[in-house]
């Protein structure tokens, strides 16, 4: 499989196209025909760079993970408080959706993990594993500084922060029906779900939600 450093300009355009297609229709929703149409090349040229769709998919996730982790490293450098780091973390996903209404690449892939090739699945697991490690690190730092007094282990808290919101959104009544109609916004917590996710999070962290609202750190 190609490493990211080996990507030529042509290969990079192919990866760009595949990333956009995955975010729009999922891994199993696009073909090399679609990539060829987006890039403006013939299918044999795509096979020259990426003999299999699985290899292309794995490289797409690798690059996305590297880019995401670079942004997390910047957050740690720029934000000195736990609340600032968590706000910036959430903003990464908001920014992704605000741009052409696209979802997190690995969120899309995670939703169809049963139908992914093993190597693509492994890259997706690596993405979430690195996110979990980052959340644990910033939460542990927050505990050491006395910014929070969690009512559970940092491990549990980080896991909830990483997947809890998506789990609630994905299982809420009516969400699956909305997804079936092509409404991708169903992945997000709507006005009805948001208070539940927030309440559980604040209880786990040990944060006074009313005090946080008064300080302008979060909004109900």
N, C-alpha and C positions, 0 to 999 in steps of 0.2 A: 504493500500500500504506500502511496506517495506520502512524504512528510510535508508539512506546511512550507518548509523552506525550499522545497523542490517545485512549488507551484509556479508555472510560467504565467505570463499575462493572459494567454488563452485559457489555461486551466483555471485561473482565478475568475474569469468571466463565467465559466461553466459552474463553478462553485457558487458564485453570486446568484446565478439564475436558479440553481437547485435550492438554495436557502430560501429565496423568495417563494418558490413554488411549495416547499414544505410548509412554510408559515401560512400559505393561503389554502392549500388543499390536503396537506399531510403527505407523508412518505408514499403511501400506497395510492395517492391520488394523482401522481404525475409520472410521466414516462420520459424517455430520452427524446421522443418526438417533441414534447413540450419544451424541453431544455434547448433543443436545436432551434425551435421557433423563436424563443426568447433571445438567444445569443446571436442567431442569424448564421448558423453553420450547419453542416450536414452531420447526421448521426455517426458515421464512421470517424469523424474528427473527435467526437465525444468519447467513443470507445478507445481511441488512441491514448487519451489522457486517463480515462477511467474505464477499464475493461468491463467492470460490473457496476450496477446501480448501488450495490451494497458498499463498494469501495468509495464511490462518490458520496454516499450518505454519511459514511464514517468520517470522511475528511470535512464535510460540511459541519458536523457536530464538533469535531476537534477544533476547528477554527472559531466557531461560536463560543466554545468553552474558554479558549485562550483569550479571546476578546473580552468575555464577561469577567474572567478572573483579573485581567488587567484593570478593569473598571472597579472591581472590589478593592484592589490594592490602592487605587487612587482615593477611594472613600476613606480608607484607614488613615491615609496621609492627610487628607483635607478636613475630615470630621474628627474632633477629639472627644466627643461625648457619645454614649451609647444611643441616645435618642436621635442624634444627628446621623449616626451611621445606619440605624434601622430605617429612618426616613429616606435616606439616600438609596438604600437597598430597594425599598419598595418603589422608589421613583424610577429605577431601572426598568421595571416591568411596565410601569405606566408609560414611560417614554417609548418603549417598544410598541405598545398598542396605539399610542398617539400617532406614530408614524405609519401611515397607510392602514391603520386599524389591524395591525398584525400582532399575533400572539407570540409569546416566548417560544422559540424554536423547540427547545427540549420539552416544554409543556405540551406542545402539539405531538411530539414523538412519544412522550410518555403515555398519552391517551390511546395510542395504538401499539403499545409495546408487544402485545401478543402477535402482531403481524410483522414485526421487524426482524431483519437478519441478525444473527447473534453479535456480529461485530458492531453494528449500529446500536443495538441495545446496550452493549458494554460501554460505548462512548456516552450514551445518555445517562447511564448509571454513574459514570465518572463525573459528569456535570453536576448531578445532584449530590454526589458524595463530596465534591469540593465546595459546593454551596453550604452543605451541612457543616463541614469543618470550619468554614469562615464564620458562620453564625455562632457556632460554639465558641470560637475564639473571641469574638467581639462581646458575647454575653459574659464569658468568664472575666474579661477585662472590666466589664461593667460591674460585676459582682465585687471584684477586688477594689474598685474605686468607690464602692458603696452607693452606686447609682440605682441598683435594684436589689431586692431581697426576694429571690424566686421561691415559690412554694413547691417547687419540684426540682429535679436535677436539671442542670443546664442541657444535658443530652436530650431529655424529653422536651424541654422548651424549644431547643433548636430544631428538633424534628417537627414539632408542631408549626413553628414559624416557616419551615421549608415546604411542608406539604399540607398543613392543616387547612388553610384557606382553600386550596385547590380541591381537597377532599370534600369539604362542605359544599362547595359550589358544584362539584361533579355529582353529588348524590342528592341535592335538594330537589323536592318534588317539582316536576315540570321542566327541569333542566335538560334531561335527556330528550324530551320532546322538542325543545327549542333547538338543541344541537342537530336533531334529525332534519329540521327544516333549513339548516344552514346558518342558524343564528349563532355565530361564534362568540358573541358577547355573553353567552350563557356560562362561559368559563369563569366569569368574574362575579364577585359577590355583589348582588344588587342591594337596593335599600332594605329589603327584608332580611337578607342574610348578614349584612355588615355588622349590625349590633351583636349578633350571636358570636361571630368570629372575634370581634373586639372584646366582648365580655370574657370569653374563655381565655384569651391571650392575657388580659390584664389580671385575671385571677391567678393564672400560672406564674406570671412575673412577680406578682405582689405589688402592683402599681395601683395607686388611688386614681381611678379613671376621672373623677370629678376634678381632682387637683391638676391632672395632666391637661384637661380641657381648659381650666382657668389659666394655666401657664402658656397655652397656645401650642403645646407640643403635639397634641392630637386633637381630632374633632370627633364629636359623637355622630 
